[in-house]
Amino acid sequence: MIRAGLNAVWRLLHLLKVVILLNIVKPVVSVYPAASRAHLEGKSSLLCLASAMVPPLVQFSWKRQKENGQLEELPPAGREQLELRESGRTAAILLVHQPENSTYKYLCYVEHEGGRVEAQTEQGNEGLVTVFSSDSASCGDAVKQSRAAED
C-alpha cells in the first residue's frame, strides 16, 4: 500500500516537472544605446532589454570585448547599472566610461531558468550601435530592419 502511494507521488512529481519544463520560455534580448547627458561627459548608456520570458525572473551581467577579441569584466569603477522591472519585461541600463579612440563590443548576458541569452553592441567613434541578439529570430529581424533603415 505504501509502495503504491509512493509510486503515485513519484508519477505526479514527474508530471509536474514536465509541465514546468514545457512552460519555460527564454527571453528575447536586445541592446540599444540610451540617450543621456552623460554622453557629453565621456560616458555612454546602454539599455539591455529582456522580454517575453516565462518565468519572468532574470539576472543581467555585462562584459566587454577588446579589439583583440578577448572578453573582460567591466571595471567596477567605470560602470553603474540600474534595473527596471515591469510586467513582461526587465531592463538594465548600464552607464560606462567611453575612452576616446576606442572600439569595444559590450555584451549583455541574461541568465534565465531556460538558459543564458546574450546580445551585444559595438562602440566606436560614431557612438554605440546594436550589432545582434542571439537566440532570437525576431530580434535578428529587428536588427536587419534597423540596419536597412540606416543605409
Secondary structure as the mmCIF struct_conf table of DSSP 4:
data_model
#
loop_
_struct_conf.conf_type_id
_struct_conf.id
_struct_conf.beg_label_comp_id
_struct_conf.beg_label_asym_id
_struct_conf.beg_label_seq_id
_struct_conf.end_label_comp_id
_struct_conf.end_label_asym_id
_struct_conf.end_label_seq_id
HELX_RH_AL_P HELX_RH_AL_P1 ILE A 2 LEU A 22
TURN_TY1_P TURN_TY1_P1 ASN A 23 ASN A 23
STRN STRN1 VAL A 25 VAL A 25
HELX_LH_PP_P HELX_LH_PP_P1 LYS A 26 PRO A 27
STRN STRN2 VAL A 28 ALA A 34
HELX_RH_3T_P HELX_RH_3T_P1 ARG A 37 GLU A 41
TURN_TY1_P TURN_TY1_P2 GLY A 42 GLY A 42
STRN STRN3 LYS A 43 SER A 51
BEND BEND1 ALA A 52 ALA A 52
STRN STRN4 VAL A 54 VAL A 54
BEND BEND2 PRO A 55 PRO A 55
STRN STRN5 GLN A 59 GLN A 65
TURN_TY1_P TURN_TY1_P3 GLU A 67 ASN A 68
BEND BEND3 GLY A 69 GLY A 69
STRN STRN6 LEU A 71 GLU A 73
HELX_LH_PP_P HELX_LH_PP_P2 LEU A 74 PRO A 75
HELX_RH_3T_P HELX_RH_3T_P2 PRO A 76 GLY A 78
STRN STRN7 ARG A 79 GLU A 86
TURN_TY1_P TURN_TY1_P4 SER A 87 GLY A 88
STRN STRN8 ARG A 89 HIS A 97
TURN_TY1_P TURN_TY1_P5 GLU A 100 ASN A 101
STRN STRN9 TYR A 104 HIS A 112
TURN_TY1_P TURN_TY1_P6 GLU A 113 GLY A 114
STRN STRN10 GLY A 115 GLY A 124
TURN_TY1_P TURN_TY1_P7 ASN A 125 GLU A 126
STRN STRN11 GLY A 127 SER A 133
BEND BEND4 SER A 134 ASP A 135
HELX_RH_AL_P HELX_RH_AL_P2 ALA A 137 GLU A 150
#
